[in-house]
Each structure stands twice: as structure tokens, then as C-alpha cells.
Amino acid sequence: MNKADRWLLPDGIEELLPADARQLEAMRRRLVDQFRLWGYDYVIPPLVEFTDSLLTGSGQDISLLTFKLTDQLSGKTMGIRADITPQVARMDAHSQSHVGVNRLCYAGHVMHTRPKAQLSSRTPIQAGVELFGELSLDADIEVVSLLIATLEAAGLSKQYLDLGHVGVYRAILKTVSFTAEQESTYLELIQSKALPDLKQWLLDQNLGKQQLQWLEMLPTLAGSVAVLEQARVIFESAPEALHMALDELEALAGVIGERYPSAQLYFDLSELRGYNYHTGLVFGAFAPGVGNAIAGGGRYDCIGKAFGRSRPATGFAVDLTAINRLLGSVDTVSEGVFAATSDNAQQWKEIQKLRAQGHRVVNGLSGQVKPYEYQLCNQQLVEIESGFVLRPLAN
């Protein structure tokens, strides 16, 4: 690499300059403070861990996204986290061992071997919550409610949620005898919504009439809450587990509709994001003009089993980097005080007093008598006979 190229960053790796960094950090603080107000305790998991624990229960997708390296002390394989949820699950199962409900939250960088979607960052900053120890629907309702409140606090005036339930898919699959390869193909076809290809593939599988109809109709059941009633008719004779999943979606929709009437809820019964990872309700948040989810989560019971403590769990993660880019750069710094170079020792005391009061004070250096424009000062500290005063900065 020649000198002219040394400033280049790898594809998908980005830096945040002051205006964007200020905005994102302000958002992070708001969200972590909000999580605390909802009863969630803040934790800071390590950036790297042994892959034995980091990838436990997280599925093949996370494994492929994880950078792996060798620990020079132990010789074991470590991973740079691509998702924080498994780390928090380890902390709940092993480091805390609370009896009953445990609410934890976090915010930090993750790193991906490749972008999750076109133009996505490979080093996004995530913030999220995990609720452990509660199997009831109340926990899922709380987490979805907090997700909507989080999107509001982040600055998104409209919230668009895509809701699904892996219980629907699993109940249908139990009625057929697919091999692992067949199941993988079917999952890929319904996720891509390739309906003509799906229909032809199903016809080639020698299925019964009822199973063929169910498997073909599943990816078409997407839209308003009315699709839940439509699904009840189509899957009338399906296993009870499917109807229980529909009941949960309907109950969730009722509560969220009352709490957040402006939130746009979209139901997709073939939404299987993180299928190998989740065990119940799944959801994603979207924004106009952004193709991939800006937040996602769901129920993932039993992930702590590998750490010796199986626990019901639900939670979500928000991509702060994607939201920050979506909002655009709006500099939140509106005022600051400039203090020109001075030999008066009293000036330092005045500056410290202003900082203690919450003022942002920029010291002049090397004879600087006025601030640069990018220093964003609108007042100056001026020395007068009786001491120091603040005055508006002349344009």
C-alpha cells in the first residue's frame, strides 16, 4: 500500500467523525438510561471470548459472521463477538445466577466478517436488552413494548414492526418427514418468497394433499392482523402448537395496539429470522428506505443450558449505527464558551466553575484569541476590572 492509500479503511469498516459521533453517543446514552428506567441492569461483556462459549446456541449464521483468532496465551480459538446476546446469556447463567427474573442491557461494538446487507457496516454499535427467567407472554409483550419505546427515543417518529412465530413453522414441519436437506431447501424458498419455485419443488416431494397445501400457503400469510384469522381457517386441523402460536401473536397485537396505536404492525408467518436460534415469537423493526432490519429479536429459550443453567429468555438488539445513518447528521452541540489565552491564574478557576455548571469551555492555545468555526462556540469568557463575564461571541 503506497502512502496515498494508507488512509483507506477495509470495506464495511467505518469511522465516525465528531458530529456523527456526538449524535450516536447521545442516542446510546438516552437508550441505556431508558433501559435502566424499565428495570434493566447495564453490563459490559468482553469484545472477545473463547468460541466455545461465544458461539454456544447462536447458530451457524453467527458462526459465519464471527472473526476467529488464536489466543497466544492458551492456544485456544477466540472470536470477536458478532452478537452480544450469547454473552449476556452466559452472564445470566454463570456469572450472576439470580433466582427469578433477571433483566440485563448492553451497548457496544460488534464485528462481522461480512456485511449483513448491502452497504451495512461490519462494525455496527448495538444496544439491546435481554429478559431471563420468565416463560409467559408478559415477558415478550414487555420486550416488544420496550423496543417501540426505544425506537421512539432514538428519534424515529414512526415504528414499523414485522412479527412472526417460529412455532407455526415447526408445527407444520412436524406433520411431514423432511430430511435435513429438504428442510433447508424449503426454508430457503419461503424466506426468498420464490412462490413459483416453491410450488414446483413441493410438487416434486410426494407430499399428502393437506401437507402440500399448508407448506404452499405458509409464505403467503403476510399482512395485517387479519392474516391470523386467515391462518386459523387454513390450518384448522393443524397441531395445537400452531394455534397456540397464533394465540400469542393475537394477544401481543392487542396489547401493543393499545399501548402504541401509531406503531405499524405487519405479520409474516414465514418470518423465520434466526430460526435455529429462536424458539417462539420473533420480530424485526424496519424503516422506510432501509432494506434490512434496524432492530430484531425474539424468544430464545434454553440458550443457557450449555452453561449449566437452562432459562427462558427473550430480548432484542438495535443497530445504532444504521439508525444514526438513517437520521442523518444533525449536530446536537448548540453552544460553547471560548476562553482566549490568558496569563491570569483566576481565569482557570472561572473556567472550571463554568464546566462544573455544565458549560462546554474551549481553551485558546498558543495565543489563540478567537475560536475556529468548527469549535462551535457562541460565547466568550471576557476579563473585566471586577473579574470575568460571559458575553455573546461576535460574528
N, C-alpha and C positions, 0 to 999 in steps of 0.2 A: 504494500500500500504506500503510495507516494504521499508527500506532505500535504498536497492539496486535498487528499481524500481522508485524512485522519479524523476529520470531524464527523464522518458518516457513522450512523448507528445501524445495527442489523435491522433487516426488515421486521416490522411489527414491534420494535423496541423504541419507546419514545421517552422524551423528557418533557417536563412541564416548566415553562418559564414563569416569572413572578405573577403575572395577572391570573393565568390558569391555575397555578399552584395555590395562590391565595383563595381562589374561589373553591377549588376542590377541598382544601383543608378546612375551610369554613363549613362546607357541606358535611364533611366527615365528623366534625365536632358536633354539629347540630344533631346528626343521626345517632351518634354514640350517646349524647345527652338524652335524646328521646328514648333510646333503648333502656337507659337507666330508669327513666320515669315510668316505664312499663314493668320494671322489676327485674331487668336483665343485668347480670354482673359482667363487667368487662374483663376479658382475658387476652393475653398476647402469646399465641403459640409461636414456636421457633420457625424460622424460614426453611430450615432443612431438618429432616428426620431420617432414620433408617427406613427403607422402603417396606420392611416387614410390618411396621405399624402405619406408615403414611398411606399405603395403598390398601390397607385392610378394608374389605367390604365396599370399596369405592367403584369397582367395576373396571372393565377393560378400557373404556373411554378415558378415564382419568389416568390410567397407567400409561397410555399412549401420549398423553399430554405432558407427562412428567419428565423433566430433565433428571438424569441419573448420573451419579458420580461416585467415586470410591473414597471412603473415609481413610485418610492417611494414618490415623491412629489405630483403628480397629481392623482395617481391611474390608469392612462390610460395605454394602451398597447403600448409599443415601439418595434421597430425592429432594429436589427443590419443590416445595408444595405447589400444586396446580389447583388445589381446592383446600379450603380451611376446615370444612365440615368434619372430615375424619379425624383431624387433630383435636377438635373440640369434643368429639365423641370419646376419644381416648382420655381426655382430661376429665370428663364426667365419669367414665368407667373406672379409671385407675387413680387419678390424682386427687379427686375430691370425694367420691363415694358417698354423696349425700343420699339420705333417705327421703323418698318422695320426689316432688317436682324440683328440677334444677333448671334455671334459666340462665343462659350464657350468651354473650355477644362479643363481637370482634370487629376489627377493621385493619386491613393490611394488604400488602402486595402479594399476588400470586404470579407464577411464571408458567407459560405454556410453550411446548416445543413447536407448536404451530398455531396460527390464529384460529379461533373457533369459527369465525366467519370472515368474509372478505372485509378488509380494512380494520378489523378488530385489533386491539392491542394485544401483544403477547405478554405484557407485564401490567395487567389491569390492577387497580386497587379495589378490593372487595370490602363490603361491610355486610354483616348479617347477624342473625340470631339463631339459636338452637334451643328447643324446649324438650327436656328429657323427663321421663318418668310418668307420662300421662298418656293413656291409650285412647281416651274419649275424644269425640269430635270437638269438644270445647277447646282442646289444645290447637287443633287445626284452624278453628274459627279465630282464635286469638292471633295466631301467626299470620293468617291472611289479612286480618284487620290491621295488624301492625305493618304489614308490607304496604298496604294502601296509605296508611299514615306516613310511612317512610317516604314513599314517592311524593306525597304532598310536601313534606318537609324538605325534600331535595329540590323542590322548585317546579315540579311537573303539575300543571293545573288540571290535567285530565289523566285518569288512570285506566289502562286497558289490560284486563286480566284474561288469560287463557286457562281454563280449568279442565282437568281430566281426572281419571281414576284408574290406576293400573289394575284394580280389582275386576273391572269389566273385561279387559283383555284376557286376564288369567282365567276367569271363569269360563269364557268361551273356549280357550285353548284346552281346558281340561276335558272338553267333550270330543276332542279329536286326538288322534295318535300321531302327531307330528314328530319327526326326528329333529334333532338339534339344527340340522341344516335346513330343513323345511321351515322351522320356526324362524330362523334367521332371515330366510328369503321373504317370508310373509311380513315380518316386522319391517324390513327394508321397503317393501312395496307399499304398505299402508302409511309409513312415515313420509314417503315421497308423493303420496296421493296419486300414484300412477294407476288409475282405476281400470283402463282397458287392459293393461298388462296384468293387473291383479286378477281380473276376471278370467283371462285366458289361463293364467297359472293355476288358479283354483280348479278350473275345469279339468286340468291335467292331473289333479291329485286324487281322483277317485273317491270323492267325499260323499257322504249322505246328503240328501236334499236340504234337510234342516241346517246342518253344519255349513253347507255351501252358502246358504242364504245369509246366515249370521256373519260368516267371515267376509262375505262380499259387502254387506251393508255397514259393517262397523266403521270404515273410514268415511262414510257419507254422513254420519251423525255428528254434525258440527253446526253450531249457530247459537241462537238464543236459548234460554232456559226451556223453551218448548221442545227441544230435542230430547230432553229427559223423558217426557211423556211418550214421545215417539219411540224411544228406545224400549220403554216398558211394553209397548204393543209388539214390537218386532221380536223382543227376547222374552216373550211371555212365559215360555216353557223352559227358559234357561235356568241354570243352577241358582239357588237362593243367594249365593255370594254376589252375583251380578246385581240383583235387586237391592241388596244391602248397600252396594257401592253407589247405585243411583239414589238411594235414600240419603246417603251422606252428602252427595252433590246438591240435592234439592234443599236439604236443611241448611247447608252452607250458604247457598244462594239466597235463601230467605233472610238470614241474619245479616249478611253483607249488604243486601239490597236495602235493608232498613238503616244500617249504620252509615253506609256510604252510597246514597242514592245516585250520585253523579258518576260513580265508577261504572265502566263499561265491562260487563261480564260476557265472555264468549266460552261456550262449552264445546269441547272436542273430545269425543270418547275414544279416539285413536291417538290422542296426545300421550306419548309414552317416553317423554324426555327422561333419561336416566332410568329406563325400565329395569335394568339389572340391579339398580341401587335402591329404588323406591318401592314401597310396599302398599301404598294407599293413594290418598289424594295427591295430585301433582298440579303445579301451576307455574305460569310464566307471566311476566309483565312486559308489555311492548309499548312502543311509542311511534307515532306517525313518522314515516320516512326512515325508520331503522328496521332492517330486515330481521335481525336476530334479537333475542330476548335481552332486556336490560336488567332483568332480575328473574330468579327462578327458585323453586323449592318444592317441598312436599314432605310426605311422611316416609321415614326410612327406619322402621323398627328393627331392633336386634343388631345394629351395627356394632354395639359394644360387646357382643358375645365373644369376639376374638380376643378382647382384653379381659375376659373373665367375668363380665357383668352385662348381660343382655338387658337392654332397656328400650321401651318405646320412645320414639323421638320424631320431632317434626321441626322444620325451620326453613329459612330462605337466605339467599345471598343476593346482594345488589351490586351491580357493576358501576362503581362511582366514576370510573374513567369514561365509560360510554355516556353516562348521564351528563357529565361535565362537558363533553364534546357536543352533546345534543343541545345543551343550554346556550352554548356559545360563550365567548369570553366577555364577562361583564365585571369590570374591576370594582371590587367592593370597598377599596380604600378611597374615602372621600375627603379626608382631612389629615393634616400632619403639621408639625411645628418645625421650623428650621431655626437652628441656633448657629449664628456665624462664629468664626474663630474669635476667641477672646482670651485675654490673659487674666481676667478677673476670676478668682477662685470661687466667688459667690455664684457665678453662672452655673457651675457644675451642680451646686445644691439646688438651684432653681430647676435645672433640667431633671434631676432625679425626683423632685417634688411633682413635676408635671407627669413624669412617667408613672409615678405611684397613683396619680389621679386617672390614669388610663390614656393619656395623650401619647401619640407616637411622635418622638422627637428625633430629628436627624441632625447630628453634629456636623458643622462645617470643618473640613480638614485642609491643611496646607494653605491657609489663607483664604479659603472659600468664603465669599461674602453673601452669596445668594444660592438657592437650591437649583439643581438641574430639574428640568421639566419632569423627567421620569421618577424623581423622588417624591412627587405627589404631595407637596406641602402647600397649605393655603394660609398659614400664619407664620409669624416670625417672633422670636424672643428678642426684645429690644431693651438695651440698657438705658435707664434714665437716672437722674440725680438721686431719686429715692429708692432705686433698686432695679427690678426688671418687670416688664409688662409684655403681654401678648398683643400683637397688632396684626390686622389683615395684611397679607403679603401683596404688595403692589404688582400689577401685571407688567 
